[in-house]
Amino acid sequence: MSSITPEEFVHTAKKFIELSDKFFDSWSFHQNDNDILKTYVKKEEFVNHRDEGEKVFLYRAEYIIFYNLSYGVPSFSFNIWNSSGTLLTLEEVRQMSLMKISKEDFYSVITQQEHPVMHRPYFIIHPCNTEKILLYFKHTTKNLIVTFLGLITPLIQLNLPLEYGL
């Protein structure tokens, strides 16, 4: 079985935050004592993207990792805004990706929906894919969140310090 409990997620998230603090990576832990399913980790940062014409764009990104009760896995969500404050479309996010994959393949991994914790639209990496990925690593990784983020960073241009891999 590849799923984890909400308590295991909170424990893993706290350990991840310890690493983040150690590497000055600015993830923050948001615990909800009344509802464990509303506990999450969050990071906000600026990312730049160079298009095919070599023009550089600066974006503001927000990343949130929360527990998905239906799949029993950490779920990754994000939003990216341009310099005027407009939320990027799914196609614009796909074009920013370091992985050049078809629309169909990209859209089968990332969807936009109402966030179960934040209650507004977010891009979410589909949890069934997370479940499949984590199945391979659950018993061999030091931290499921670090492992998962390491696998998806090229897809969404998340800056993840190399020190996490040490």
C-alpha positions as CSV (number, residue, x, y, z in Angstrom):
1,M,0.0,0.0,0.0
2,S,1.4,3.4,-1.0
3,S,-0.8,5.8,1.1
4,I,0.2,7.5,4.3
5,T,-2.0,8.7,7.1
6,P,-2.7,12.4,7.8
7,E,-0.5,12.0,10.9
8,E,2.4,10.6,8.9
9,F,1.9,13.6,6.5
10,V,2.2,16.1,9.3
11,H,5.3,14.3,10.7
12,T,6.9,14.3,7.2
13,A,5.9,17.9,6.6
14,K,7.6,19.0,9.9
15,K,10.7,17.1,9.0
16,F,10.7,18.7,5.6
17,I,10.4,22.2,7.2
18,E,13.4,21.4,9.4
19,L,15.4,20.7,6.2
20,S,14.0,23.8,4.5
21,D,15.1,25.9,7.5
22,K,18.5,24.3,7.4
23,F,18.9,25.2,3.7
24,F,17.3,28.6,4.0
25,D,14.6,27.5,1.5
26,S,11.7,29.5,2.9
27,W,9.0,26.8,3.1
28,S,6.6,27.5,6.0
29,F,4.5,25.1,8.0
30,H,0.8,25.9,8.6
31,Q,-0.8,23.6,11.1
32,N,-4.5,23.6,11.8
33,D,-5.1,22.1,15.3
34,N,-8.9,21.9,14.7
35,D,-8.6,20.0,11.4
36,I,-5.5,18.0,10.5
37,L,-6.6,17.9,6.8
38,K,-6.1,21.7,6.7
39,T,-2.4,21.5,7.6
40,Y,-0.1,22.4,4.8
41,V,3.4,23.7,3.8
42,K,3.8,26.7,1.6
43,K,6.5,28.6,-0.3
44,E,6.3,31.8,-2.2
45,E,9.0,32.9,-4.5
46,F,9.7,34.8,-7.7
47,V,10.7,32.7,-10.7
48,N,12.0,33.8,-14.1
49,H,11.4,32.2,-17.4
50,R,13.1,32.8,-20.7
51,D,10.9,32.2,-23.7
52,E,12.0,30.9,-27.1
53,G,12.8,34.4,-28.2
54,E,15.2,34.8,-25.2
55,K,12.9,37.4,-23.5
56,V,13.0,37.0,-19.7
57,F,9.8,37.2,-17.7
58,L,9.4,37.4,-13.9
59,Y,6.6,35.7,-12.2
60,R,5.3,35.3,-8.6
61,A,4.7,31.7,-7.6
62,E,3.0,30.1,-4.6
63,Y,3.4,26.4,-3.9
64,I,1.3,24.5,-1.4
65,I,1.7,20.9,-0.3
66,F,-1.3,19.5,1.5
67,Y,-2.7,16.0,2.4
68,N,-5.1,14.4,0.0
69,L,-7.5,12.2,2.0
70,S,-8.9,10.4,-1.0
71,Y,-5.5,9.2,-2.2
72,G,-3.7,9.2,1.1
73,V,-0.7,11.1,-0.3
74,P,0.8,14.6,-0.1
75,S,-0.7,16.7,-2.9
76,F,1.2,19.5,-4.7
77,S,-0.6,22.7,-5.8
78,F,0.6,26.0,-7.1
79,N,-0.4,29.3,-8.7
80,I,1.7,31.6,-10.8
81,W,1.0,35.2,-11.6
82,N,2.6,37.5,-14.1
83,S,3.9,41.0,-13.2
84,S,0.5,42.6,-13.6
85,G,-1.0,40.1,-11.1
86,T,-2.9,38.0,-13.6
87,L,-3.0,34.3,-12.9
88,L,-1.3,32.3,-15.7
89,T,-3.4,29.9,-17.7
90,L,-2.6,26.2,-17.8
91,E,-1.2,26.5,-21.3
92,E,1.1,29.3,-20.1
93,V,2.3,27.1,-17.3
94,R,2.9,24.3,-19.7
95,Q,5.0,26.6,-21.9
96,M,7.1,27.5,-18.9
97,S,7.8,23.9,-18.1
98,L,11.4,22.7,-18.6
99,M,9.9,19.4,-19.8
100,K,8.7,19.7,-23.4
101,I,5.7,17.4,-23.4
102,S,2.4,17.4,-25.3
103,K,-0.7,19.3,-24.1
104,E,-2.5,16.0,-23.5
105,D,0.3,14.5,-21.4
106,F,0.7,17.8,-19.4
107,Y,-3.0,18.2,-18.9
108,S,-3.3,14.6,-17.7
109,V,-0.8,15.4,-14.9
110,I,-1.8,19.0,-14.0
111,T,-5.3,20.3,-13.7
112,Q,-6.9,23.4,-12.3
113,Q,-9.6,23.1,-9.6
114,E,-10.8,24.6,-6.4
115,H,-8.2,24.0,-3.7
116,P,-9.6,21.8,-0.9
117,V,-7.8,23.9,1.8
118,M,-7.6,27.4,0.3
119,H,-11.0,27.3,-1.5
120,R,-9.9,29.1,-4.6
121,P,-8.6,27.9,-8.0
122,Y,-5.1,26.3,-8.0
123,F,-3.2,24.1,-10.4
124,I,-2.9,20.7,-8.8
125,I,-0.7,17.8,-9.8
126,H,-3.2,14.9,-10.0
127,P,-2.9,12.8,-6.9
128,C,-3.2,9.5,-8.6
129,N,0.1,10.2,-10.3
130,T,1.5,11.1,-6.9
131,E,0.3,7.9,-5.5
132,K,2.0,5.9,-8.3
133,I,5.3,7.8,-7.9
134,L,5.4,7.5,-4.1
135,L,4.7,3.8,-4.3
136,Y,8.3,3.3,-5.5
137,F,9.9,5.4,-2.8
138,K,7.8,5.1,0.3
139,H,10.1,2.7,2.1
140,T,13.4,3.9,0.7
141,T,13.3,7.7,1.0
142,K,14.3,9.8,4.0
143,N,11.4,12.3,3.2
144,L,8.5,11.7,0.8
145,I,8.0,15.4,0.2
146,V,11.7,16.0,-0.8
147,T,11.5,12.9,-3.1
148,F,8.3,14.0,-4.7
149,L,9.5,17.6,-5.2
150,G,12.8,16.4,-6.7
151,L,10.8,14.5,-9.3
152,I,8.4,17.3,-10.3
153,T,10.7,20.4,-10.3
154,P,11.4,20.3,-14.1
155,L,7.7,20.1,-14.7
156,I,6.8,23.3,-12.8
157,Q,10.2,25.2,-12.4
158,L,10.3,25.0,-8.7
159,N,13.7,26.0,-7.3
160,L,14.8,23.2,-5.0
161,P,18.3,23.5,-3.5
162,L,20.6,20.6,-4.3
163,E,21.4,20.2,-0.6
164,Y,18.1,18.4,-0.2
165,G,19.7,15.5,-2.0
166,L,22.6,15.1,0.4
